Amino acid sequence: MSRFLFTLIYLFLLLSSSLSYALAGNDNQPKNENISDIIDPPGSAALNILISSLSSLKELKKQNKGSIENIETLIRLKLLPNLDVSYSTQKALGDHYDGLTNSEKQLFETYIVESLINDYVGVLGASKDLESIKFSIGENILRKENRASVPLIITLSDKNQPINVSINLIKTNSWKIYDINFQGVSLIKNYQAQFSSLINRKGKEFLIDIITKKVLEIKK
């Protein structure tokens, strides 16, 4: 599955215009064990990310300021603080992560961030009909220690079948996104497959060299 498709799914997460979910009335919310989870459950955290990002994007479009530069700024200010890029990178590299230096880990984090931004900017810039996208949070939010998987239902129009997506979050001081899952395939596992394939065929140093070149290309 292409990264572009995953980018579209991320886009739907950000551009939801119908948040038909009431936390207080959802009997399928998992039982919270402490006051922190009652105040800040994962479903609520996901909605807050969506609302903030959507509001900013709509305002840019409304003021005819939806330039590539402004959308990139929006992504860096609104989306990146809500991503746990370090944990995503660790998951993507798997057993290879611990063998990297701190600078190498930072390199892979930069690659993932800049790749997402590079994909996002074009898709967000081309988006026009935001109001037709409807979004709701499904039942059975899964919890395991400080991680959660929140089911999302995305409808592009009344004529299209809903798209089911899971957004995976991890909580340290607050809930942050580290992966999405679409039809059984995750964004992070997609990166993991790319990284593992190159390491197995060419070695770790070859992969690091490739990632270094890609980061330089993206930042041009």
C-alpha positions as CSV (number, residue, x, y, z in Angstrom):
1,M,0.0,0.0,0.0
2,S,1.5,3.3,-1.0
3,R,2.5,6.1,1.4
4,F,0.2,8.4,-0.6
5,L,-2.8,6.3,0.5
6,F,-1.7,6.5,4.1
7,T,-1.3,10.2,3.7
8,L,-4.9,10.5,2.5
9,I,-6.0,8.5,5.6
10,Y,-4.0,10.9,7.8
11,L,-5.7,13.8,5.9
12,F,-9.1,12.4,6.8
13,L,-8.1,12.3,10.5
14,L,-7.3,16.0,10.3
15,L,-10.2,17.2,8.1
16,S,-13.1,15.7,9.9
17,S,-16.1,18.1,9.7
18,S,-18.6,16.0,11.6
19,L,-17.5,14.8,15.1
20,S,-20.5,12.7,16.0
21,Y,-19.2,11.3,19.2
22,A,-20.2,12.0,22.8
23,L,-17.7,10.8,25.4
24,A,-20.2,11.0,28.2
25,G,-22.8,9.0,26.5
26,N,-20.6,6.2,25.1
27,D,-21.2,3.0,27.2
28,N,-18.4,1.3,25.3
29,Q,-15.7,3.6,26.7
30,P,-13.2,1.5,28.7
31,K,-13.4,1.8,32.4
32,N,-10.8,4.4,33.6
33,E,-8.6,3.5,36.5
34,N,-7.3,6.9,37.6
35,I,-8.3,10.5,37.5
36,S,-5.8,11.2,34.7
37,D,-7.7,8.8,32.4
38,I,-11.0,10.3,33.4
39,I,-9.9,13.8,32.6
40,D,-8.0,12.8,29.4
41,P,-9.2,9.6,27.8
42,P,-7.7,8.6,24.5
43,G,-10.9,9.2,22.5
44,S,-11.1,12.7,23.7
45,A,-7.5,13.3,23.0
46,A,-8.0,12.1,19.4
47,L,-10.9,14.5,18.9
48,N,-8.9,17.4,20.3
49,I,-6.2,16.8,17.7
50,L,-8.7,16.7,14.9
51,I,-10.6,19.8,16.0
52,S,-7.5,21.9,16.4
53,S,-6.0,20.9,13.1
54,L,-9.3,21.2,11.2
55,S,-10.0,24.7,12.6
56,S,-6.6,26.0,11.6
57,L,-6.8,24.6,8.1
58,K,-10.2,26.0,7.5
59,E,-9.1,29.4,8.6
60,L,-6.2,29.3,6.2
61,K,-8.5,28.4,3.4
62,K,-11.0,31.0,4.4
63,Q,-8.4,33.8,4.3
64,N,-6.9,32.5,1.0
65,K,-3.7,31.8,2.8
66,G,-3.5,28.1,2.0
67,S,0.0,28.4,0.5
68,I,2.5,25.5,0.7
69,E,4.6,27.4,3.2
70,N,1.6,28.2,5.4
71,I,0.3,24.6,5.3
72,E,3.7,23.3,6.2
73,T,3.8,25.7,9.2
74,L,0.3,24.4,10.2
75,I,1.6,20.9,10.1
76,R,4.6,21.7,12.2
77,L,2.6,23.7,14.8
78,K,-0.5,21.6,15.0
79,L,0.3,18.0,14.0
80,L,3.9,17.3,15.0
81,P,3.5,18.2,18.7
82,N,0.7,15.5,18.8
83,L,3.0,12.8,17.3
84,D,5.3,10.6,19.3
85,V,8.0,10.4,16.6
86,S,10.6,8.9,18.8
87,Y,8.3,5.9,19.7
88,S,7.2,5.6,16.0
89,T,10.8,5.4,15.0
90,Q,11.6,2.8,17.6
91,K,8.7,0.7,16.4
92,A,9.6,1.1,12.7
93,L,13.2,0.0,13.3
94,G,12.4,-2.8,15.7
95,D,15.4,-4.8,16.9
96,H,17.7,-2.5,14.9
97,Y,16.9,0.5,17.0
98,D,19.0,-0.2,20.1
99,G,22.1,-0.7,17.9
100,L,21.9,2.9,16.5
101,T,23.7,5.9,17.9
102,N,21.7,8.9,19.2
103,S,22.5,10.8,16.0
104,E,21.4,7.9,13.8
105,K,18.1,7.6,15.7
106,Q,17.6,11.3,15.2
107,L,18.3,10.9,11.5
108,F,15.5,8.3,11.2
109,E,13.1,10.5,13.2
110,T,13.9,13.4,10.9
111,Y,13.3,11.2,7.8
112,I,9.9,10.1,9.1
113,V,8.8,13.6,10.0
114,E,10.0,15.2,6.8
115,S,8.5,12.5,4.7
116,L,5.1,12.9,6.3
117,I,5.3,16.7,5.9
118,N,6.4,16.4,2.2
119,D,3.4,14.2,1.5
120,Y,1.0,16.2,3.6
121,V,1.7,19.6,2.1
122,G,0.6,18.7,-1.4
123,V,-2.5,16.8,-0.3
124,L,-3.7,19.4,2.1
125,G,-3.0,22.2,-0.4
126,A,-5.1,20.5,-3.0
127,S,-8.0,19.7,-0.7
128,K,-11.2,21.8,-1.4
129,D,-14.4,20.1,-0.3
130,L,-13.7,19.7,3.4
131,E,-17.4,19.8,4.4
132,S,-18.2,16.5,2.7
133,I,-15.9,14.5,5.0
134,K,-17.7,13.0,8.0
135,F,-16.0,11.4,10.9
136,S,-17.0,9.4,14.0
137,I,-15.3,7.4,16.7
138,G,-16.3,3.8,16.8
139,E,-17.0,1.5,19.7
140,N,-14.5,-0.6,21.7
141,I,-11.5,1.6,22.3
142,L,-8.7,-0.8,23.2
143,R,-6.4,0.0,26.1
144,K,-3.2,-1.7,27.2
145,E,-1.1,0.1,29.9
146,N,-0.2,3.5,28.4
147,R,-1.3,2.7,24.8
148,A,-4.7,2.9,23.1
149,S,-6.2,2.0,19.8
150,V,-9.1,4.3,18.8
151,P,-11.4,3.1,16.0
152,L,-12.4,5.8,13.4
153,I,-15.1,5.7,10.8
154,I,-14.6,8.1,7.9
155,T,-17.3,8.9,5.3
156,L,-16.3,10.9,2.2
157,S,-19.9,11.4,1.0
158,D,-23.3,9.8,1.4
159,K,-22.6,7.7,-1.7
160,N,-19.4,6.1,-0.5
161,Q,-18.9,3.2,1.9
162,P,-17.4,4.3,5.3
163,I,-13.6,3.7,5.8
164,N,-12.5,2.1,9.0
165,V,-9.2,3.2,10.5
166,S,-7.6,2.7,13.8
167,I,-5.4,5.5,15.3
168,N,-2.9,4.3,17.8
169,L,-1.8,6.5,20.7
170,I,0.7,6.3,23.5
171,K,0.6,8.3,26.7
172,T,3.6,9.8,28.6
173,N,2.6,13.2,29.8
174,S,-0.3,13.3,27.2
175,W,-1.8,11.2,24.5
176,K,0.2,11.3,21.2
177,I,-0.3,9.5,17.9
178,Y,2.4,7.0,16.9
179,D,0.7,4.9,14.2
180,I,-2.4,4.4,12.1
181,N,-3.9,1.2,10.8
182,F,-5.9,0.9,7.6
183,Q,-7.3,-2.5,6.6
184,G,-4.8,-4.4,8.7
185,V,-1.8,-2.5,7.4
186,S,-0.1,0.1,9.6
187,L,2.0,3.1,8.5
188,I,4.8,2.2,10.9
189,K,4.9,-1.4,9.7
190,N,5.2,0.0,6.2
191,Y,8.3,1.9,7.2
192,Q,9.5,-1.2,9.1
193,A,9.2,-3.4,6.0
194,Q,11.2,-0.8,4.0
195,F,14.0,-0.5,6.6
196,S,14.2,-4.3,7.3
197,S,14.4,-5.1,3.6
198,L,17.3,-2.8,3.0
199,I,19.2,-3.9,6.2
200,N,18.8,-7.5,5.3
201,R,19.9,-7.1,1.7
202,K,22.5,-4.3,2.0
203,G,23.3,-3.8,5.7
204,K,22.6,-1.1,8.3
205,E,25.3,1.3,7.0
206,F,23.7,1.2,3.5
207,L,20.3,2.1,4.9
208,I,21.7,5.0,7.0
209,D,23.4,6.3,3.8
210,I,20.2,6.1,1.9
211,I,18.2,7.8,4.6
212,T,20.8,10.6,4.9
213,K,20.5,11.3,1.2
214,K,16.7,11.2,1.3
215,V,16.5,13.7,4.1
216,L,18.8,16.0,2.2
217,E,16.7,15.7,-0.9
218,I,13.4,16.4,1.0
219,K,14.9,19.5,2.7
220,K,16.0,21.1,-0.6
